[in-house]
Amino acid sequence: MKDEFRILIDEIKENTINGDIELGKMIIYFLLDHFSSLIEDDVREIGNKLSESKTEMATIQNISRVLMSFEDSPKLLHQQLLAFKEQTGQRYINGLIERFRRDIQSPVKIMTISRSSTVKNAIIDLSRNNLLKNLFVIHSYPGLEGVELCKELNDIGVKNTGIYLAEIPHYISDVDMVLSGADAISNDYIINKVGTHLLFEYASFYKRKTVVLGNPLKRIVTDIKINNRIFEKIPAKLVSHIYE
């Protein structure tokens, strides 16, 4: 495998900042940019290496699956990568956020967890359209993604309140909706950061709507084994609606 491909794999394995859509986009754009120099062994090796990293992230696994099943058909692979590029592109994400916004009739109070880029952009969109009444952001551990999200939103003028997981019961009755992203989506569950299950349990108990902003690339048809304890499965019965 060429050195630049090894650098890409190492960057993905060590990346703790970006979510799966950002990492997926990085892989797809890189492969398309270097497509003319790819050889069959490179394609399969990249796929195998990706399958070993970020196993809870369906986006990475779906890209890996396509690469590992490469059957010496560059045209077909190129078409599949272009389709993935479309699904991770800003136009697609903007359309998903617009569909989410259209379903909100009046300003809402939201509680969210982790630091999904799609969720962040949706929150900004609601704020700019005067549809965000209040926002509670849970401090996600151990990466403190929620703390980072609070800061990023504050920097652009979107007011929010950071809370701890233990404080969910004190605030959940004062929200209209719980909002999260997902690292993987199946018919039976979603996978997201630890704490999401607790949040959705409380929301279900208090009969608050639970919304997940996903992506077609996050759909899985086979079970994903969770190897990293910062991820967990949330039963589909706790999810009111998934946008993808």
Secondary structure, DSSP 8 states (H G I E B T S, - for coil): --HHHHHHHHHHHH--SS-HHHHHHHHHHHHHHTGGG--HHHHHHHHHHHHTS-TT-HHHHHHHHHHHT--S-HHHHHHHHHHHHHHHSHHHHHHHHHHHHHT--S-EEEEEES--HHHHHHHHHHHHTT-EEEEEEE--TTT-HHHHHHHHHHHTT---EEE-GGGHHHHGGG-SEEEE--SEE-SSEEEEETTHHHHHHHHHHTT-EEEEE--GGGB-SS-----STTEEEEEGGG-SEEE-
